[in-house]
Amino acid sequence: GENVEQHPSTLSVQEGDSAVIKCTYSDSASNYFPWYKQELGKRPQLIIDIRSNVGEKKDQRIAVTLNKTAKHFSLHITETQPEDSAVYFCAASSAAGNKLTFGGGTRVLVKP
Amino acid sequence: EAQVTQNPRYLITVTGKKLTVTCSQNMNHEYMSWYRQDPGLGLRQIYYSMNVEVTDKGDVPEGYKVSRKEKRNFPLILESPSPNQTSLYFCASSFRGDTEAFFGQGTRLTVV
């Protein structure tokens, strides 16, 4: 089955700096790659996603890039703010669209 | 308001005592799934359902059962809970397995 690895597990950045989280996946047929943000004590919520026919997608301060050949995708957060502090999860969906496999999560701390 | 509702939010039980965690969605989603969240392991899929009466195993199904008799409900059943099932559980729903997932509030289960 699909295996998704996420790095780093923790990330501390200064407010205003950029944060980058990287994920690799094992199933070359996977075609949907969402990112979820989970604030402390809350449920995960989708922040951005990308499909395999697109190489990059941006939404204000966040962007996701996908390299299908290398089977990795990354989340980029620019101009980080304290409210960006949370746990971020990447995920990959099977080609059949029936299973979603998550990475282990990255705890991001933005220091004011 | 579109939502996924889980109950209970917190549960402490004893080894071997059957329990059910309920999950209900009001978005007419076809796809529903259960995850458990453990530190450092991310969200691991337990079971998923692509439609009424259609369920399948995720990555960690042992010790769990589910049913999907109605589109809106997807209960998780632990017939004989054990301490290694102590975890934070999330139910999620989406139109398909490769579209945005909406998570419930989570159920923190402790088995002693």
Chai-1 contact restraints between the chains, C-beta under 6 A:
chainA,res_idxA,chainB,res_idxB,connection_type,confidence,min_distance_angstrom,max_distance_angstrom,comment,restraint_id
A,Y32,B,D98,contact,1.0,0.0,6.0,A-B,restraint_1
A,R43,B,F103,contact,1.0,0.0,6.0,A-B,restraint_2
A,R43,B,Q105,contact,1.0,0.0,6.0,A-B,restraint_3
A,R43,B,G106,contact,1.0,0.0,6.0,A-B,restraint_4
A,P44,B,F103,contact,1.0,0.0,6.0,A-B,restraint_5
A,L46,B,E100,contact,1.0,0.0,6.0,A-B,restraint_6
A,F89,B,G42,contact,1.0,0.0,6.0,A-B,restraint_7
A,S93,B,G97,contact,1.0,0.0,6.0,A-B,restraint_8
A,S93,B,D98,contact,1.0,0.0,6.0,A-B,restraint_9
A,G97,B,R96,contact,1.0,0.0,6.0,A-B,restraint_10
A,G97,B,G97,contact,1.0,0.0,6.0,A-B,restraint_11
A,G97,B,D98,contact,1.0,0.0,6.0,A-B,restraint_12
A,N98,B,G97,contact,1.0,0.0,6.0,A-B,restraint_13
A,F102,B,G42,contact,1.0,0.0,6.0,A-B,restraint_14
A,F102,B,L43,contact,1.0,0.0,6.0,A-B,restraint_15
A,G103,B,G42,contact,1.0,0.0,6.0,A-B,restraint_16
A,G104,B,G40,contact,1.0,0.0,6.0,A-B,restraint_17
A,G104,B,G42,contact,1.0,0.0,6.0,A-B,restraint_18
A,G105,B,G42,contact,1.0,0.0,6.0,A-B,restraint_19
